[in-house]
Amino acid sequence: MSAQQLSDALGGQLSRVMIANIERGSKKDVTVDQILAIAYALQVPPVVLMVPVEEPMRWVRVIDGRQKGTVANLRAGALAEWITYWPSPFRGDRDRPDPAMAKANSVAASFTLARTMLRLLKEHDILTDEVDSLAQKVQEDPERGDVLAERQAELESVAQKLEDLGVDLTNFKIDE
């Protein structure tokens, strides 16, 4: 995707020139909102834009916010894990209890739960469409009844998993 195509995909919120500057590394003050928007448009996880995940052993320089003016060299793989809620890659952080890390672990658990729910909801939508389509086809060709029954069982299984997670599958109309 070209810088212009990405700019167009973002509705012009980031110009072609700004995107080209981000790609070259000459624009250093990229906001979180911009990273999320670009990642969404490119359909990649945001971590891919922040860390060279394809080179997990590459050293990356980061400012160590715990000690003013110091820089830490960390492996890209460790940074990617940290960004996705794994333990901090900074030396010494793993050995001492950290209330912020406990909160991060709680957030990570919530994030994992949300991802599981979204994955199951997508699967539920796909299976619902398949069951509806197969139900019509079974009227024309009754031999497809076995396939329909399999898909209905899969749909019921996914629906049960979602219900167990506390998801309400009630179909609401737009005006309700």
Backbone torsions as a table, in degrees:
resi	resn	phi	psi	omega
1	MET	NA	131.1	180.0
2	SER	-78.5	165.3	177.8
3	ALA	-60.6	-37.9	179.0
4	GLN	-67.2	-42.8	178.8
5	GLN	-63.1	-40.1	178.2
6	LEU	-66.0	-42.3	177.0
7	SER	-59.2	-43.3	178.1
8	ASP	-63.4	-41.3	179.8
9	ALA	-63.7	-27.4	178.9
10	LEU	-91.5	11.5	178.4
11	GLY	66.2	25.8	179.1
12	GLY	77.1	5.3	-179.4
13	GLN	-63.5	-29.6	172.5
14	LEU	-121.0	128.1	-178.0
15	SER	-73.0	162.7	176.3
16	ARG	-58.3	-41.8	-178.7
17	VAL	-64.4	-44.0	-179.9
18	MET	-62.6	-42.2	179.1
19	ILE	-64.0	-42.3	177.8
20	ALA	-62.3	-39.4	178.5
21	ASN	-66.1	-37.3	176.9
22	ILE	-64.8	-44.7	179.8
23	GLU	-60.1	-40.8	-179.0
24	ARG	-75.8	-17.7	-177.3
25	GLY	87.8	6.6	-180.0
26	SER	-82.6	-18.0	173.3
27	LYS	-100.0	111.4	-174.5
28	LYS	-97.8	-18.1	-174.4
29	ASP	-99.9	56.3	179.0
30	VAL	-80.0	128.6	-178.0
31	THR	-82.6	162.8	176.9
32	VAL	-60.7	-42.1	178.8
33	ASP	-58.2	-41.4	179.5
34	GLN	-66.9	-42.3	177.8
35	ILE	-60.4	-45.6	-179.5
36	LEU	-64.2	-41.8	179.9
37	ALA	-64.0	-44.4	179.7
38	ILE	-64.9	-44.6	179.5
39	ALA	-60.3	-42.6	179.5
40	TYR	-62.8	-45.1	-179.3
41	ALA	-64.6	-37.1	-179.8
42	LEU	-84.6	-8.5	-178.7
43	GLN	58.7	48.6	176.1
44	VAL	-131.0	154.8	174.3
45	PRO	-64.5	142.2	-178.4
46	PRO	-55.6	-31.2	-179.1
47	VAL	-58.1	-29.7	-179.9
48	VAL	-63.6	-28.7	-180.0
49	LEU	-85.2	-17.1	-175.1
50	MET	-100.2	-26.0	-172.9
51	VAL	-137.0	140.6	176.6
52	PRO	-73.1	75.3	-174.7
53	VAL	-62.5	-22.5	179.7
54	GLU	-75.6	-10.0	177.8
55	GLU	-127.9	71.7	-172.8
56	PRO	-62.0	-21.9	-178.9
57	MET	-92.0	-3.2	-179.8
58	ARG	-68.7	139.3	177.3
59	TRP	-80.6	135.2	178.8
60	VAL	-125.0	131.9	178.9
61	ARG	-88.2	129.0	176.5
62	VAL	-132.8	151.1	176.3
63	ILE	-75.9	127.5	178.5
64	ASP	-84.4	99.2	-175.7
65	GLY	-66.3	-9.4	179.9
66	ARG	-81.2	-25.5	-179.6
67	GLN	-128.9	113.5	-174.9
68	LYS	-53.0	127.8	173.6
69	GLY	80.9	5.0	-179.5
70	THR	-100.1	155.1	179.8
71	VAL	-121.7	139.5	176.7
72	ALA	-112.2	143.1	173.2
73	ASN	-104.2	119.9	-177.2
74	LEU	-128.0	151.7	176.7
75	ARG	-71.1	143.2	-179.7
76	ALA	-58.8	-39.8	179.8
77	GLY	-62.0	-40.7	178.4
78	ALA	-65.8	-39.7	177.8
79	LEU	-64.7	-43.1	179.6
80	ALA	-61.6	-41.9	177.6
81	GLU	-64.0	-41.9	-179.6
82	TRP	-62.9	-43.5	179.9
83	ILE	-62.6	-31.5	-179.8
84	THR	-96.2	28.5	172.0
85	TYR	74.9	29.8	170.2
86	TRP	-91.6	172.8	-177.3
87	PRO	-57.6	153.3	179.9
88	SER	-61.0	137.9	179.0
89	PRO	-83.2	-5.4	-178.3
90	PHE	-73.5	135.7	-179.2
91	ARG	-57.2	139.4	176.5
92	GLY	88.0	-26.1	-179.0
93	ASP	-66.9	-28.3	-176.4
94	ARG	-74.1	-22.7	-174.3
95	ASP	-90.3	-22.8	-176.6
96	ARG	-108.5	141.7	178.5
97	PRO	-63.4	139.5	-177.0
98	ASP	-134.3	113.9	180.0
99	PRO	-58.1	-34.1	179.3
100	ALA	-65.1	-36.7	179.3
101	MET	-68.2	-37.9	177.1
102	ALA	-61.0	-42.3	177.4
103	LYS	-65.2	-42.2	179.1
104	ALA	-61.3	-40.2	178.0
105	ASN	-64.1	-37.5	176.8
106	SER	-65.6	-42.6	177.2
107	VAL	-63.6	-41.1	179.6
108	ALA	-61.4	-41.3	178.4
109	ALA	-63.6	-41.1	177.9
110	SER	-64.5	-40.7	179.2
111	PHE	-63.0	-44.1	178.9
112	THR	-62.6	-42.4	178.1
113	LEU	-62.3	-44.0	179.5
114	ALA	-63.0	-42.6	178.4
115	ARG	-62.6	-40.3	178.4
116	THR	-63.3	-44.8	178.6
117	MET	-60.4	-45.6	-179.0
118	LEU	-63.7	-40.8	178.7
119	ARG	-62.9	-44.5	180.0
120	LEU	-67.5	-37.3	177.5
121	LEU	-63.7	-40.7	177.7
122	LYS	-63.9	-44.8	178.3
123	GLU	-61.4	-39.8	178.7
124	HIS	-62.2	-44.2	179.0
125	ASP	-62.2	-44.0	-179.8
126	ILE	-63.4	-46.5	-179.9
127	LEU	-65.5	-36.6	178.1
128	THR	-61.8	-45.0	177.6
129	ASP	-62.3	-42.5	179.1
130	GLU	-62.6	-44.6	-179.5
131	VAL	-63.2	-43.1	178.7
132	ASP	-61.6	-44.2	179.7
133	SER	-65.3	-44.9	-179.9
134	LEU	-65.9	-35.8	179.5
135	ALA	-59.8	-38.9	177.4
136	GLN	-69.6	-39.8	-178.5
137	LYS	-69.8	-30.2	179.4
138	VAL	-66.1	-31.0	177.5
139	GLN	-63.3	-35.1	179.1
140	GLU	-84.0	-34.7	-176.4
141	ASP	-136.7	90.8	-175.8
142	PRO	-58.7	-18.5	-180.0
143	GLU	-67.3	-15.4	178.0
144	ARG	-80.7	3.4	-178.6
145	GLY	-59.5	-35.6	179.6
146	ASP	-65.3	-43.0	179.3
147	VAL	-63.8	-41.8	178.4
148	LEU	-60.5	-44.4	-179.8
149	ALA	-62.2	-40.0	178.1
150	GLU	-62.1	-46.7	-178.9
151	ARG	-65.9	-37.7	178.0
152	GLN	-64.0	-38.7	178.2
153	ALA	-65.8	-42.0	176.8
154	GLU	-61.8	-43.3	179.8
155	LEU	-61.9	-42.9	179.0
156	GLU	-64.4	-38.2	178.6
157	SER	-63.8	-46.2	179.1
158	VAL	-64.7	-42.0	179.3
159	ALA	-61.4	-39.2	178.9
160	GLN	-65.7	-41.9	178.3
161	LYS	-60.9	-43.0	179.2
162	LEU	-65.4	-41.6	178.0
163	GLU	-62.1	-41.0	178.1
164	ASP	-61.8	-29.1	178.2
165	LEU	-85.3	-0.4	177.8
166	GLY	87.8	17.2	-179.8
167	VAL	-86.1	128.8	177.3
168	ASP	-88.3	114.7	-177.7
169	LEU	-95.8	17.1	178.1
170	THR	-59.7	131.0	177.1
171	ASN	-84.7	112.4	177.5
172	PHE	-99.3	146.4	174.3
173	LYS	-82.6	162.0	-175.3
174	ILE	-58.6	-37.1	-175.2
175	ASP	-88.7	4.6	-179.7
176	GLU	-84.7	NA	NA
